[in-house]
Amino acid sequence: MTRIYDTFLAGGLVMWPLLGLFVVTLACILERSWFWLKLLIQEKQVVRGVLTEAKIDLEKAEKIAASAQNLAIGRFLVEPLRLKKPSPETFHLAIKAAYDKESVAMRKGDMLLESVVAIAPLLAILGTANGLITTFTNLKTNSLGITDFATVTSGIAQALISSTTGIAVAIFAFVFFRIFLCLQSWQKGFFSQVGNELELIYLQFWHEPSNQASTQIKNDH
């Protein structure tokens, strides 16, 4: 542990902002990973229950969705189901509004990770420059014309450690940023599919029969 701390200090002052970026990045990744883990594990069960029950009883379908409001899919499905006898247009708009809202929630943390990917390499370059400046500043010769390389190793170490750390933090943030983007793309397609299925169920089981009944009454008259 002491060796790690000594190596950290050898990287120079730029190591402190890099440490801050790493801590913030790690916190963001853990929060987003928990968000996606819960969603991926439980969403299919919620969708299956809501769509199955929506064909029979919309109120029960709403209760199932409401019980899963800690998940994005639950919040997405409950919005249109809360409406009382909506028109097809209103039902569609409710699905679209819920989709847009959850799409924004899925992108939470993206700007932070993008910023880390951009800033960390710049800090690495800054640390490298400081290390090189320290190296050349200490690059002196004694009275015999012999260079004492012991005085320049700290500058070289600072340049190498800070540059390696900055690049490592940027790569760490970028890898998870791309993973989260892939999950978002897949989930948006899944949400769109589920929304379309729910809308079709509403039109088939809860709207079209009423229209047909009204048409039948008019024909009887």
N, C-alpha and C positions, 0 to 999 in steps of 0.2 A: 504493500500500500504506500509505503514511504517512497519507493522507487517511482511509482506512478505520479505521486505528488511532485517529486523533484523534476520529473520529465515535463510535467505540466508547467512548472515555474520556468523551466529552461526555454519554453516556447515564447516567453515574453508577455508583454501586456495584452497583446491581441488575443491571447488564449482565454481571457475572461469574457469578452463578448462572444467568443465562439462557444464557451461553456454555456452562456445564457441562451444562445440560439439552440444548442443541443437540448437543453432542459425543456424549453418551450416546444421544440419539435417533438420530443418524446411524449410530452403531455398531450399534445394534439393528436399524435398517432394512436396513443392508448385510448383516448376518448372516441376517436373515429372507428378504431378497431372494435371497440365494445358496441358501438352503434350498429356497425355492419354485421357483427357476429350475431347479435340478438335478432336482427331483421332476417338474415338468411336462414337461421334455424327455425324461426317460428312463423314466418310469413305465409308459407304454403298451407299450413294448417288453418290459419286465420282465413285465407282466401277461400279454401275449400268449404269451410263452415259457413261463411257469409253467402257465397254464391249458391250453395245448396239450399240454405234456408230462405234466400231471397225469392226462390220460386214458389215458396209455400206461404211465408209470413215475413213481410218487410220489417215489422217491429222486432221480431226475434233476430233477424239479420242485423238490424241496427244495434241491438244489445251485444251481439257477438263482436261487432266492429268496435263498439264503444269500450268493451272490456279489454281491447288491445290497443288503446290509444297511446300507450307508451311506445308503440311501434309506428313507423311511418305508414305502413300499409293499413293499420287500423284507423289512423287519422284520415287517410285518403278515402277509405270506404265509408266512413261514418258520415261525411259531409253530405253527399247526395241522399243517403238513407234517412237523414233527419228531416228532410222536406216532407211536407204534408200534401199529398196528392199533386205533385208538381207536373207541369206540362213536360213533354219530351225535351223541349228547348231548355227549360229551366234545369231539368235533371242533367242534361249534357253540360250546361254551363257550370253547374256545381262540381261535376267531375273534373272539368278542365281547370277550374279555380283551385281545387284541392291538389290536382297534379302539379300545377305551377308552384303552389306553396311548398309542397314536399320536395320538389326539384331544387328549390332554393336551399331548403334545409339539408339536402344531401351534399350540397357544395360547401357546407360549413368547413372551415379550416383550409380550403384550397388556396386562398390568398396568402395565408400564413406560410404554408409550405412553399408556395412559389417565391415568396420573399426570402425565405431561408436559402432556397436553391440559388437565388441571385446574389445574396449578401455574403454568404459563407466563402465563396471563392474570392471575392474582393478582399475580405479580411485575410484570407490566405496569402494573397499577393502583397498586402500591406505588411504582414508578418515577415514574408520573405524579403521584402525591401529593407525593413528595419534590421533583419539579421545580416544582410549583406553590408549595410552601412556600418553596423557594429564590427563586422569582419574587417573591412577596409580601414576603419578607424584604428583598430588595434594591430593592423599589419605594419609593424615597425621592425627595424633591424638594430642590433646592438652595435657597439663600437667596432666589433670585428666583422661587421657586415653579414651576420647570421640572423635569419628571421626566427623569432621565438613563436612557433606555431601554437604553443599552449595558450597564448593570448587571443587567438582567433577562433578557437574551437567553440566558444560560447556563441559567437555570432553565426557560425555555420549551423550549430544545433538549433538555434532559434529559427533560422530560415527553414530548415527541414521539418522541424516539429510543427510549426505554425502552418506551413503549406499543406502538409499531410493531414493535419487535423481539419483545416478548412475544407479541403476537398472531400474528406470522409464525411463530414457533416452534410455537405451539399448532396453527395451521393445517397446518403441515408434518407434525407428528406425527399429527394427526387424519386427514389424507388417506391416509397409508399404513396407519393403523390400520383404516380402513374397507376398504381394498384387501385387507389380510390377512384380515379377517373374511369377505369375499366368497370368497376362495380357500379358507378353511377350510370354509365351507358347501358349496362345490362339491366339495371333496375328500372330505368326509365322505359325501356321497351316492355318489361314485365308489367309495370304499372299501367302502361297504355293498353296492353292486352287485357288486363283484368278490368280496367274501366270500360272497355268496349263490351266485354262479356256482361258486366253488370247492367250496362245500358240496354243491351239486347234483351236481357231477362226482364227488365222493367217494361220495355215496349211490348214484349210478347205476352207476359203474364199479367201486367197491371194496367196497361194503357190500351192496347189493341182490343181486348175483350170488351171494354167499356164502349169503344167506338162502334164495335160490331153490334152491341146491344142497342145503342142509340139508332143505328141504321135499321135494325130489325123493327124497332118500335115505329119508326117513320114509315116503313114499308107496310106495317100492319094497318096504319091509319090511311 
